[in-house]
Amino acid sequence: MKRIVLVLLVLVLAACQNVRHAPAAPGGAKAAPTASHGVYDNHEQVWAAHENAPGAAQPPHVVVTIEPTGQPDWALWRMHLDANPPMDATWAIHTVTQSDGALSFVPHRALATPAAAPAFDLQQWAALDACTLRTPARATTASTDLAACAAIVPGIGTEAALLPLAIERDGDFLRVRLYADQARGADAREDLRLVRWFAGWAAINGGGPKADAASRDWHMDRTLRIGTEGGRYALKWRDGNASGYSLVLERLTYREGNVPVLKLSVVTDADGSTLAYAWANPEATRIGINLGWVQVGLDLEATPTK
């Protein structure tokens, strides 16, 4: 399935911004992440927009990966926009908890190529104070002062397109409004869902869809791992070469939002057409398919920790 994305236009100016180096994290700071660590993907939002309103402006396909840093109140947010060309940005988000329970999320940009999350170094990051997201106590949405943030955007460059202006946690959903979303209207946002991972096995017969029922030319793969938000896994022959077929696993909602499903499909790589699929309840911990010439069995991995 082709993903339709929004081409984002951002200003690239040579202005300099007023930034400060990241402060040392205070001892004993309370951990208050906005979402569980993991990968978030708005695959279903993009699919639904394409299915229900193919002629309308389409939401961009965005993937957000939230990584722990070893500092309880810091996390790395790796933002990826599936565009042509693709766009990426990484922010270090510092969560500050006030005495009344209100939260502030201060985005930081890298001063140089940052170390990986396990080697997180505060001195490699500069705070974008003007783009701080704030939420009142017990509220679920944090947002920034747009006018203040816009004043420093020219100094950030093209990555500013992926700067969050509002974030909301709702169960497995992480709803994010990016700076570039302003071009799509006041209510535009990305509805990203936490990716769950399934692992298991696949067996494909060397004869493909036309394999003889008596054929024993089976190619087994016991290292299969695939995510629930449009994850794709290429099936290979035992010599490692591509078989020409892939698996796709996705959570979708049919019949005007009334029938949510977990869908496992077998697709052809040449044109992306679906050969067959199986449905299960979204809460299913197992899913599989058997077409005779290809057989698949998947089990849900343990829920990721915060």
Phi and psi restraints in degrees (value plus and minus 20) as a CYANA .aco file:
   2 LYS   PHI     -96.8   -56.8
   2 LYS   PSI     116.0   156.0
   3 ARG   PHI    -115.1   -75.1
   3 ARG   PSI     108.3   148.3
   4 ILE   PHI    -117.7   -77.7
   4 ILE   PSI     105.6   145.6
   5 VAL   PHI    -142.4  -102.4
   5 VAL   PSI     140.0   180.0
   6 LEU   PHI    -109.6   -69.6
   6 LEU   PSI     110.6   150.6
   7 VAL   PHI    -100.5   -60.5
   7 VAL   PSI      99.6   139.6
   8 LEU   PHI    -114.7   -74.7
   8 LEU   PSI     113.0   153.0
   9 LEU   PHI    -128.4   -88.4
   9 LEU   PSI     102.4   142.4
  10 VAL   PHI    -149.8  -109.8
  10 VAL   PSI     133.8   173.8
  11 LEU   PHI    -102.1   -62.1
  11 LEU   PSI     113.9   153.9
  12 VAL   PHI    -135.9   -95.9
  12 VAL   PSI      80.9   120.9
  13 LEU   PHI    -135.7   -95.7
  13 LEU   PSI     140.4   180.4
  14 ALA   PHI    -114.8   -74.8
  14 ALA   PSI      -9.1    30.9
  15 ALA   PHI     -86.3   -46.3
  15 ALA   PSI     134.1   174.1
  16 CYS   PHI    -120.9   -80.9
  16 CYS   PSI     129.1   169.1
  17 GLN   PHI    -129.6   -89.6
  17 GLN   PSI     138.6   178.6
  18 ASN   PHI    -113.8   -73.8
  18 ASN   PSI      86.4   126.4
  19 VAL   PHI    -144.3  -104.3
  19 VAL   PSI     142.8   182.8
  20 ARG   PHI    -146.3  -106.3
  20 ARG   PSI     136.6   176.6
  21 HIS   PHI     -90.3   -50.3
  21 HIS   PSI     131.0   171.0
  22 ALA   PHI     -83.4   -43.4
  22 ALA   PSI     114.6   154.6
  23 PRO   PHI     -95.5   -55.5
  23 PRO   PSI     139.1   179.1
  24 ALA   PHI     -86.2   -46.2
  24 ALA   PSI     120.9   160.9
  25 ALA   PHI     -87.9   -47.9
  25 ALA   PSI     111.2   151.2
  26 PRO   PHI     -86.6   -46.6
  26 PRO   PSI     124.2   164.2
  27 GLY   PHI     -85.0   -45.0
  27 GLY   PSI     117.9   157.9
  28 GLY   PHI      53.4    93.4
  28 GLY   PSI      -2.3    37.7
  29 ALA   PHI     -82.6   -42.6
  29 ALA   PSI     119.3   159.3
  30 LYS   PHI     -92.7   -52.7
  30 LYS   PSI     110.6   150.6
  31 ALA   PHI     -95.4   -55.4
  31 ALA   PSI     102.5   142.5
  32 ALA   PHI    -162.3  -122.3
  32 ALA   PSI      46.7    86.7
  33 PRO   PHI     -86.8   -46.8
  33 PRO   PSI     129.8   169.8
  34 THR   PHI     -94.5   -54.5
  34 THR   PSI     -41.8    -1.8
  35 ALA   PHI    -177.9  -137.9
  35 ALA   PSI     140.0   180.0
  36 SER   PHI     -80.0   -40.0
  36 SER   PSI     125.3   165.3
  37 HIS   PHI     -83.5   -43.5
  37 HIS   PSI     123.8   163.8
  38 GLY   PHI     128.7   168.7
  38 GLY   PSI    -186.5  -146.5
  39 VAL   PHI    -127.0   -87.0
  39 VAL   PSI     112.3   152.3
  40 TYR   PHI    -139.5   -99.5
  40 TYR   PSI     118.5   158.5
  41 ASP   PHI    -163.1  -123.1
  41 ASP   PSI     116.3   156.3
  42 ASN   PHI    -119.9   -79.9
  42 ASN   PSI      16.6    56.6
  43 HIS   PHI     -74.6   -34.6
  43 HIS   PSI     -65.7   -25.7
  44 GLU   PHI     -86.3   -46.3
  44 GLU   PSI     -57.8   -17.8
  45 GLN   PHI     -80.3   -40.3
  45 GLN   PSI     -63.8   -23.8
  46 VAL   PHI     -85.7   -45.7
  46 VAL   PSI     -64.3   -24.3
  47 TRP   PHI     -81.1   -41.1
  47 TRP   PSI     -66.0   -26.0
  48 ALA   PHI     -83.7   -43.7
  48 ALA   PSI     -60.2   -20.2
  49 ALA   PHI     -84.3   -44.3
  49 ALA   PSI     -59.8   -19.8
  50 HIS   PHI     -88.7   -48.7
  50 HIS   PSI     -58.4   -18.4
  51 GLU   PHI     -93.6   -53.6
  51 GLU   PSI     -60.9   -20.9
  52 ASN   PHI    -112.1   -72.1
  52 ASN   PSI     -48.4    -8.4
  53 ALA   PHI    -164.9  -124.9
  53 ALA   PSI      46.9    86.9
  54 PRO   PHI     -82.3   -42.3
  54 PRO   PSI     -43.9    -3.9
  55 GLY   PHI    -109.3   -69.3
  55 GLY   PSI     -28.4    11.6
  56 ALA   PHI    -107.6   -67.6
  56 ALA   PSI     148.5   188.5
  57 ALA   PHI     -82.1   -42.1
  57 ALA   PSI     111.3   151.3
  58 GLN   PHI    -117.2   -77.2
  58 GLN   PSI     124.5   164.5
  59 PRO   PHI     -90.8   -50.8
  59 PRO   PSI     130.3   170.3
  60 PRO   PHI     -93.3   -53.3
  60 PRO   PSI     132.0   172.0
  61 HIS   PHI    -106.7   -66.7
  61 HIS   PSI      97.5   137.5
  62 VAL   PHI    -144.7  -104.7
  62 VAL   PSI     118.8   158.8
  63 VAL   PHI    -143.1  -103.1
  63 VAL   PSI     109.1   149.1
  64 VAL   PHI    -138.8   -98.8
  64 VAL   PSI     103.8   143.8
  65 THR   PHI    -130.6   -90.6
  65 THR   PSI      99.7   139.7
  66 ILE   PHI    -125.2   -85.2
  66 ILE   PSI     100.4   140.4
  67 GLU   PHI    -137.1   -97.1
  67 GLU   PSI     116.9   156.9
  68 PRO   PHI     -90.6   -50.6
  68 PRO   PSI     134.6   174.6
  69 THR   PHI    -135.7   -95.7
  69 THR   PSI     -28.4    11.6
  70 GLY   PHI      76.8   116.8
  70 GLY   PSI     -39.8     0.2
  71 GLN   PHI    -115.8   -75.8
  71 GLN   PSI     100.9   140.9
  72 PRO   PHI     -80.6   -40.6
  72 PRO   PSI     -43.4    -3.4
  73 ASP   PHI    -130.6   -90.6
  73 ASP   PSI      -1.6    38.4
  74 TRP   PHI    -147.8  -107.8
  74 TRP   PSI     123.7   163.7
  75 ALA   PHI    -167.3  -127.3
  75 ALA   PSI     130.2   170.2
  76 LEU   PHI    -114.5   -74.5
  76 LEU   PSI     109.3   149.3
  77 TRP   PHI    -128.8   -88.8
  77 TRP   PSI      90.1   130.1
  78 ARG   PHI    -118.3   -78.3
  78 ARG   PSI      94.0   134.0
  79 MET   PHI    -122.3   -82.3
  79 MET   PSI     113.0   153.0
  80 HIS   PHI    -151.1  -111.1
  80 HIS   PSI     107.4   147.4
  81 LEU   PHI    -127.0   -87.0
  81 LEU   PSI     102.2   142.2
  82 ASP   PHI    -103.7   -63.7
  82 ASP   PSI      60.5   100.5
  83 ALA   PHI    -145.2  -105.2
  83 ALA   PSI    -194.6  -154.6
  84 ASN   PHI    -146.6  -106.6
  84 ASN   PSI      80.5   120.5
  85 PRO   PHI     -98.9   -58.9
  85 PRO   PSI     140.8   180.8
  86 PRO   PHI     -86.5   -46.5
  86 PRO   PSI     137.7   177.7
  87 MET   PHI    -147.3  -107.3
  87 MET   PSI     118.8   158.8
  88 ASP   PHI    -154.0  -114.0
  88 ASP   PSI     129.4   169.4
  89 ALA   PHI    -172.6  -132.6
  89 ALA   PSI     128.2   168.2
  90 THR   PHI    -146.4  -106.4
  90 THR   PSI     108.9   148.9
  91 TRP   PHI    -140.5  -100.5
  91 TRP   PSI     122.1   162.1
  92 ALA   PHI    -116.7   -76.7
  92 ALA   PSI     100.2   140.2
  93 ILE   PHI    -124.1   -84.1
  93 ILE   PSI     101.0   141.0
  94 HIS   PHI    -120.3   -80.3
  94 HIS   PSI      99.0   139.0
  95 THR   PHI    -114.0   -74.0
  95 THR   PSI     104.6   144.6
  96 VAL   PHI    -137.5   -97.5
  96 VAL   PSI     103.1   143.1
  97 THR   PHI    -123.2   -83.2
  97 THR   PSI     102.6   142.6
  98 GLN   PHI    -101.8   -61.8
  98 GLN   PSI     146.5   186.5
  99 SER   PHI     -83.7   -43.7
  99 SER   PSI     -46.3    -6.3
 100 ASP   PHI    -110.3   -70.3
 100 ASP   PSI     -15.7    24.3
 101 GLY   PHI      74.8   114.8
 101 GLY   PSI     -28.8    11.2
 102 ALA   PHI     -87.3   -47.3
 102 ALA   PSI     130.1   170.1
 103 LEU   PHI    -140.0  -100.0
 103 LEU   PSI     129.6   169.6
 104 SER   PHI    -149.7  -109.7
 104 SER   PSI     120.2   160.2
 105 PHE   PHI    -141.9  -101.9
 105 PHE   PSI      91.5   131.5
 106 VAL   PHI    -121.3   -81.3
 106 VAL   PSI      91.9   131.9
 107 PRO   PHI     -96.9   -56.9
 107 PRO   PSI     124.0   164.0
 108 HIS   PHI    -146.5  -106.5
 108 HIS   PSI     122.3   162.3
 109 ARG   PHI    -125.6   -85.6
 109 ARG   PSI     133.3   173.3
 110 ALA   PHI     -95.2   -55.2
 110 ALA   PSI     117.8   157.8
 111 LEU   PHI    -102.0   -62.0
 111 LEU   PSI     -43.9    -3.9
 112 ALA   PHI    -171.7  -131.7
 112 ALA   PSI    -194.7  -154.7
 113 THR   PHI     -82.0   -42.0
 113 THR   PSI      93.1   133.1
 114 PRO   PHI     -95.6   -55.6
 114 PRO   PSI     136.3   176.3
 115 ALA   PHI     -91.2   -51.2
 115 ALA   PSI     141.7   181.7
 116 ALA   PHI     -83.1   -43.1
 116 ALA   PSI     140.4   180.4
 117 ALA   PHI     -71.4   -31.4
 117 ALA   PSI     -63.2   -23.2
 118 PRO   PHI     -82.0   -42.0
 118 PRO   PSI     -43.0    -3.0
 119 ALA   PHI    -129.4   -89.4
 119 ALA   PSI      11.8    51.8
 120 PHE   PHI     -74.4   -34.4
 120 PHE   PSI     109.8   149.8
 121 ASP   PHI    -146.3  -106.3
 121 ASP   PSI      95.2   135.2
 122 LEU   PHI     -78.8   -38.8
 122 LEU   PSI     -49.5    -9.5
 123 GLN   PHI     -92.7   -52.7
 123 GLN   PSI     -28.6    11.4
 124 GLN   PHI    -108.9   -68.9
 124 GLN   PSI     -15.9    24.1
 125 TRP   PHI    -148.7  -108.7
 125 TRP   PSI     126.8   166.8
 126 ALA   PHI    -140.2  -100.2
 126 ALA   PSI     114.6   154.6
 127 ALA   PHI     -94.5   -54.5
 127 ALA   PSI     118.9   158.9
 128 LEU   PHI    -124.2   -84.2
 128 LEU   PSI      52.2    92.2
 129 ASP   PHI     -77.5   -37.5
 129 ASP   PSI     -57.2   -17.2
 130 ALA   PHI     -84.9   -44.9
 130 ALA   PSI     -38.6     1.4
 131 CYS   PHI    -125.3   -85.3
 131 CYS   PSI      -1.8    38.2
 132 THR   PHI     -79.4   -39.4
 132 THR   PSI     115.0   155.0
 133 LEU   PHI    -117.2   -77.2
 133 LEU   PSI     112.3   152.3
 134 ARG   PHI    -145.0  -105.0
 134 ARG   PSI     125.7   165.7
 135 THR   PHI    -156.2  -116.2
 135 THR   PSI     114.9   154.9
 136 PRO   PHI     -85.0   -45.0
 136 PRO   PSI     143.6   183.6
 137 ALA   PHI     -76.2   -36.2
 137 ALA   PSI     115.7   155.7
 138 ARG   PHI      47.0    87.0
 138 ARG   PSI     -14.0    26.0
 139 ALA   PHI    -104.2   -64.2
 139 ALA   PSI     141.0   181.0
 140 THR   PHI    -128.0   -88.0
 140 THR   PSI     -28.7    11.3
 141 THR   PHI    -138.2   -98.2
 141 THR   PSI     112.7   152.7
 142 ALA   PHI    -132.3   -92.3
 142 ALA   PSI     117.5   157.5
 143 SER   PHI    -161.0  -121.0
 143 SER   PSI     142.6   182.6
 144 THR   PHI    -127.6   -87.6
 144 THR   PSI     144.8   184.8
 145 ASP   PHI    -101.3   -61.3
 145 ASP   PSI      84.3   124.3
 146 LEU   PHI     -79.9   -39.9
 146 LEU   PSI     -63.2   -23.2
 147 ALA   PHI     -82.6   -42.6
 147 ALA   PSI     -63.3   -23.3
 148 ALA   PHI     -85.9   -45.9
 148 ALA   PSI     -61.3   -21.3
 149 CYS   PHI     -87.3   -47.3
 149 CYS   PSI     -61.8   -21.8
 150 ALA   PHI     -80.5   -40.5
 150 ALA   PSI     -48.3    -8.3
 151 ALA   PHI     -85.5   -45.5
 151 ALA   PSI     -47.2    -7.2
 152 ILE   PHI    -124.2   -84.2
 152 ILE   PSI     -25.4    14.6
 153 VAL   PHI     -77.7   -37.7
 153 VAL   PSI     -61.0   -21.0
 154 PRO   PHI     -75.8   -35.8
 154 PRO   PSI     -50.7   -10.7
 155 GLY   PHI     -99.6   -59.6
 155 GLY   PSI     -31.4     8.6
 156 ILE   PHI    -106.0   -66.0
 156 ILE   PSI     -55.1   -15.1
 157 GLY   PHI      74.3   114.3
 157 GLY   PSI    -182.2  -142.2
 158 THR   PHI     -83.3   -43.3
 158 THR   PSI     -47.1    -7.1
 159 GLU   PHI     -81.9   -41.9
 159 GLU   PSI     -40.5    -0.5
 160 ALA   PHI     -79.0   -39.0
 160 ALA   PSI     -42.8    -2.8
 161 ALA   PHI     -78.4   -38.4
 161 ALA   PSI     -49.1    -9.1
 162 LEU   PHI    -123.6   -83.6
 162 LEU   PSI       1.2    41.2
 163 LEU   PHI    -103.5   -63.5
 163 LEU   PSI     106.8   146.8
 164 PRO   PHI     -92.8   -52.8
 164 PRO   PSI     112.1   152.1
 165 LEU   PHI    -120.5   -80.5
 165 LEU   PSI     -44.3    -4.3
 166 ALA   PHI    -172.6  -132.6
 166 ALA   PSI     121.7   161.7
 167 ILE   PHI    -158.3  -118.3
 167 ILE   PSI     124.4   164.4
 168 GLU   PHI    -164.5  -124.5
 168 GLU   PSI     114.7   154.7
 169 ARG   PHI    -121.3   -81.3
 169 ARG   PSI     110.3   150.3
 170 ASP   PHI    -164.1  -124.1
 170 ASP   PSI      69.9   109.9
 171 GLY   PHI      41.6    81.6
 171 GLY   PSI    -145.4  -105.4
 172 ASP   PHI    -100.0   -60.0
 172 ASP   PSI     -25.7    14.3
 173 PHE   PHI    -110.2   -70.2
 173 PHE   PSI     121.4   161.4
 174 LEU   PHI    -141.4  -101.4
 174 LEU   PSI      87.8   127.8
 175 ARG   PHI    -117.1   -77.1
 175 ARG   PSI     103.7   143.7
 176 VAL   PHI    -149.4  -109.4
 176 VAL   PSI     113.0   153.0
 177 ARG   PHI    -127.1   -87.1
 177 ARG   PSI     101.5   141.5
 178 LEU   PHI    -115.5   -75.5
 178 LEU   PSI     142.4   182.4
 179 TYR   PHI     -77.5   -37.5
 179 TYR   PSI     -59.4   -19.4
 180 ALA   PHI     -90.5   -50.5
 180 ALA   PSI     -37.4     2.6
 181 ASP   PHI     -87.3   -47.3
 181 ASP   PSI     -35.2     4.8
 182 GLN   PHI     -79.6   -39.6
 182 GLN   PSI     -48.8    -8.8
 183 ALA   PHI     -88.8   -48.8
 183 ALA   PSI     -37.4     2.6
 184 ARG   PHI    -120.9   -80.9
 184 ARG   PSI     -17.7    22.3
 185 GLY   PHI      98.4   138.4
 185 GLY   PSI     149.4   189.4
 186 ALA   PHI     -88.7   -48.7
 186 ALA   PSI     -44.9    -4.9
 187 ASP   PHI    -124.0   -84.0
 187 ASP   PSI     -17.2    22.8
 188 ALA   PHI     -86.1   -46.1
 188 ALA   PSI     117.8   157.8
 189 ARG   PHI    -182.9  -142.9
 189 ARG   PSI     149.9   189.9
 190 GLU   PHI    -126.8   -86.8
 190 GLU   PSI     108.6   148.6
 191 ASP   PHI    -119.5   -79.5
 191 ASP   PSI      71.5   111.5
 192 LEU   PHI    -115.5   -75.5
 192 LEU   PSI     120.8   160.8
 193 ARG   PHI    -138.1   -98.1
 193 ARG   PSI     123.9   163.9
 194 LEU   PHI     -81.4   -41.4
 194 LEU   PSI     108.3   148.3
 195 VAL   PHI     -97.7   -57.7
 195 VAL   PSI     105.8   145.8
 196 ARG   PHI    -117.3   -77.3
 196 ARG   PSI     129.7   169.7
 197 TRP   PHI    -134.8   -94.8
 197 TRP   PSI     114.7   154.7
 198 PHE   PHI    -132.1   -92.1
 198 PHE   PSI     122.5   162.5
 199 ALA   PHI    -149.6  -109.6
 199 ALA   PSI     135.1   175.1
 200 GLY   PHI     150.2   190.2
 200 GLY   PSI    -160.5  -120.5
 201 TRP   PHI    -158.7  -118.7
 201 TRP   PSI     140.5   180.5
 202 ALA   PHI    -164.4  -124.4
 202 ALA   PSI     121.9   161.9
 203 ALA   PHI    -148.6  -108.6
 203 ALA   PSI     107.6   147.6
 204 ILE   PHI    -146.0  -106.0
 204 ILE   PSI     115.8   155.8
 205 ASN   PHI    -103.0   -63.0
 205 ASN   PSI     121.0   161.0
 206 GLY   PHI     -80.7   -40.7
 206 GLY   PSI     -39.8     0.2
 207 GLY   PHI    -103.4   -63.4
 207 GLY   PSI     -25.2    14.8
 208 GLY   PHI      47.8    87.8
 208 GLY   PSI    -177.0  -137.0
 209 PRO   PHI     -78.4   -38.4
 209 PRO   PSI     -42.6    -2.6
 210 LYS   PHI    -120.7   -80.7
 210 LYS   PSI      -0.7    39.3
 211 ALA   PHI     -82.3   -42.3
 211 ALA   PSI     122.0   162.0
 212 ASP   PHI     -88.7   -48.7
 212 ASP   PSI     120.9   160.9
 213 ALA   PHI     -80.6   -40.6
 213 ALA   PSI     -44.4    -4.4
 214 ALA   PHI    -109.8   -69.8
 214 ALA   PSI     -23.7    16.3
 215 SER   PHI     -85.8   -45.8
 215 SER   PSI     116.2   156.2
 216 ARG   PHI    -130.0   -90.0
 216 ARG   PSI      -4.1    35.9
 217 ASP   PHI    -102.8   -62.8
 217 ASP   PSI      50.2    90.2
 218 TRP   PHI    -116.4   -76.4
 218 TRP   PSI     117.9   157.9
 219 HIS   PHI    -134.6   -94.6
 219 HIS   PSI      92.2   132.2
 220 MET   PHI    -121.2   -81.2
 220 MET   PSI     119.2   159.2
 221 ASP   PHI    -150.8  -110.8
 221 ASP   PSI      93.7   133.7
 222 ARG   PHI    -123.9   -83.9
 222 ARG   PSI      -6.4    33.6
 223 THR   PHI    -130.8   -90.8
 223 THR   PSI      -0.5    39.5
 224 LEU   PHI     -86.2   -46.2
 224 LEU   PSI     111.5   151.5
 225 ARG   PHI    -166.1  -126.1
 225 ARG   PSI     109.7   149.7
 226 ILE   PHI    -169.3  -129.3
 226 ILE   PSI     121.3   161.3
 227 GLY   PHI    -109.5   -69.5
 227 GLY   PSI     138.0   178.0
 228 THR   PHI    -102.8   -62.8
 228 THR   PSI     -30.5     9.5
 229 GLU   PHI    -126.0   -86.0
 229 GLU   PSI      46.1    86.1
 230 GLY   PHI      61.5   101.5
 230 GLY   PSI       1.0    41.0
 231 GLY   PHI     -81.6   -41.6
 231 GLY   PSI     123.6   163.6
 232 ARG   PHI    -149.3  -109.3
 232 ARG   PSI     116.3   156.3
 233 TYR   PHI    -153.9  -113.9
 233 TYR   PSI     100.0   140.0
 234 ALA   PHI     -99.7   -59.7
 234 ALA   PSI     106.7   146.7
 235 LEU   PHI    -101.1   -61.1
 235 LEU   PSI     115.1   155.1
 236 LYS   PHI    -143.9  -103.9
 236 LYS   PSI     136.2   176.2
 237 TRP   PHI     -95.9   -55.9
 237 TRP   PSI     149.1   189.1
 238 ARG   PHI     -83.1   -43.1
 238 ARG   PSI     -41.4    -1.4
 239 ASP   PHI    -106.3   -66.3
 239 ASP   PSI     -16.8    23.2
 240 GLY   PHI      72.9   112.9
 240 GLY   PSI     -29.3    10.7
 241 ASN   PHI     -95.9   -55.9
 241 ASN   PSI     131.1   171.1
 242 ALA   PHI     -86.2   -46.2
 242 ALA   PSI     117.3   157.3
 243 SER   PHI    -102.4   -62.4
 243 SER   PSI     -39.3     0.7
 244 GLY   PHI      75.6   115.6
 244 GLY   PSI     -16.4    23.6
 245 TYR   PHI    -151.1  -111.1
 245 TYR   PSI     129.6   169.6
 246 SER   PHI    -157.2  -117.2
 246 SER   PSI     142.2   182.2
 247 LEU   PHI    -123.9   -83.9
 247 LEU   PSI     124.0   164.0
 248 VAL   PHI    -149.1  -109.1
 248 VAL   PSI     110.4   150.4
 249 LEU   PHI    -141.3  -101.3
 249 LEU   PSI     107.3   147.3
 250 GLU   PHI    -173.3  -133.3
 250 GLU   PSI     126.3   166.3
 251 ARG   PHI    -115.3   -75.3
 251 ARG   PSI     104.0   144.0
 252 LEU   PHI    -154.6  -114.6
 252 LEU   PSI     145.3   185.3
 253 THR   PHI    -150.5  -110.5
 253 THR   PSI     103.0   143.0
 254 TYR   PHI    -127.7   -87.7
 254 TYR   PSI     153.9   193.9
 255 ARG   PHI      33.3    73.3
 255 ARG   PSI      38.3    78.3
 256 GLU   PHI      36.2    76.2
 256 GLU   PSI      21.1    61.1
 257 GLY   PHI      64.1   104.1
 257 GLY   PSI      -8.9    31.1
 258 ASN   PHI    -121.0   -81.0
 258 ASN   PSI     -32.7     7.3
 259 VAL   PHI    -148.7  -108.7
 259 VAL   PSI      68.0   108.0
 260 PRO   PHI     -99.8   -59.8
 260 PRO   PSI     118.7   158.7
 261 VAL   PHI    -161.3  -121.3
 261 VAL   PSI     140.5   180.5
 262 LEU   PHI    -126.1   -86.1
 262 LEU   PSI     101.2   141.2
 263 LYS   PHI    -137.7   -97.7
 263 LYS   PSI     105.5   145.5
 264 LEU   PHI    -130.3   -90.3
 264 LEU   PSI     101.9   141.9
 265 SER   PHI    -141.4  -101.4
 265 SER   PSI     130.7   170.7
 266 VAL   PHI    -127.5   -87.5
 266 VAL   PSI     102.1   142.1
 267 VAL   PHI    -144.8  -104.8
 267 VAL   PSI     137.2   177.2
 268 THR   PHI    -110.4   -70.4
 268 THR   PSI     115.3   155.3
 269 ASP   PHI     -90.6   -50.6
 269 ASP   PSI     -49.5    -9.5
 270 ALA   PHI     -81.9   -41.9
 270 ALA   PSI     -64.2   -24.2
 271 ASP   PHI    -150.5  -110.5
 271 ASP   PSI     -18.0    22.0
 272 GLY   PHI      55.1    95.1
 272 GLY   PSI     -12.4    27.6
 273 SER   PHI     -91.3   -51.3
 273 SER   PSI     128.1   168.1
 274 THR   PHI    -110.3   -70.3
 274 THR   PSI     104.7   144.7
 275 LEU   PHI    -106.0   -66.0
 275 LEU   PSI     -58.0   -18.0
 276 ALA   PHI    -186.7  -146.7
 276 ALA   PSI     140.5   180.5
 277 TYR   PHI    -171.2  -131.2
 277 TYR   PSI     140.9   180.9
 278 ALA   PHI    -149.1  -109.1
 278 ALA   PSI     124.6   164.6
 279 TRP   PHI    -132.9   -92.9
 279 TRP   PSI     130.2   170.2
 280 ALA   PHI    -165.7  -125.7
 280 ALA   PSI     146.5   186.5
 281 ASN   PHI     -81.9   -41.9
 281 ASN   PSI     122.8   162.8
 282 PRO   PHI     -77.6   -37.6
 282 PRO   PSI     -45.4    -5.4
 283 GLU   PHI    -108.4   -68.4
 283 GLU   PSI     -15.6    24.4
 284 ALA   PHI     -80.2   -40.2
 284 ALA   PSI     123.3   163.3
 285 THR   PHI    -122.7   -82.7
 285 THR   PSI     -25.5    14.5
 286 ARG   PHI    -160.5  -120.5
 286 ARG   PSI     124.7   164.7
 287 ILE   PHI    -174.7  -134.7
 287 ILE   PSI     128.2   168.2
 288 GLY   PHI    -180.3  -140.3
 288 GLY   PSI     157.0   197.0
 289 ILE   PHI    -174.3  -134.3
 289 ILE   PSI     126.7   166.7
 290 ASN   PHI    -157.8  -117.8
 290 ASN   PSI      90.0   130.0
 291 LEU   PHI    -127.4   -87.4
 291 LEU   PSI      -8.7    31.3
 292 GLY   PHI      68.6   108.6
 292 GLY   PSI     -84.6   -44.6
 293 TRP   PHI    -103.1   -63.1
 293 TRP   PSI     -35.7     4.3
 294 VAL   PHI    -160.5  -120.5
 294 VAL   PSI     115.4   155.4
 295 GLN   PHI    -155.5  -115.5
 295 GLN   PSI     118.4   158.4
 296 VAL   PHI    -159.1  -119.1
 296 VAL   PSI     118.2   158.2
 297 GLY   PHI    -155.1  -115.1
 297 GLY   PSI     106.3   146.3
 298 LEU   PHI    -148.6  -108.6
 298 LEU   PSI     124.5   164.5
 299 ASP   PHI    -147.3  -107.3
 299 ASP   PSI     122.0   162.0
 300 LEU   PHI     -88.9   -48.9
 300 LEU   PSI     113.1   153.1
 301 GLU   PHI     -96.6   -56.6
 301 GLU   PSI     146.6   186.6
 302 ALA   PHI     -80.0   -40.0
 302 ALA   PSI     125.6   165.6
 303 THR   PHI     -81.5   -41.5
 303 THR   PSI     113.2   153.2
 304 PRO   PHI     -86.0   -46.0
 304 PRO   PSI     128.9   168.9
 305 THR   PHI    -106.3   -66.3
 305 THR   PSI     143.7   183.7
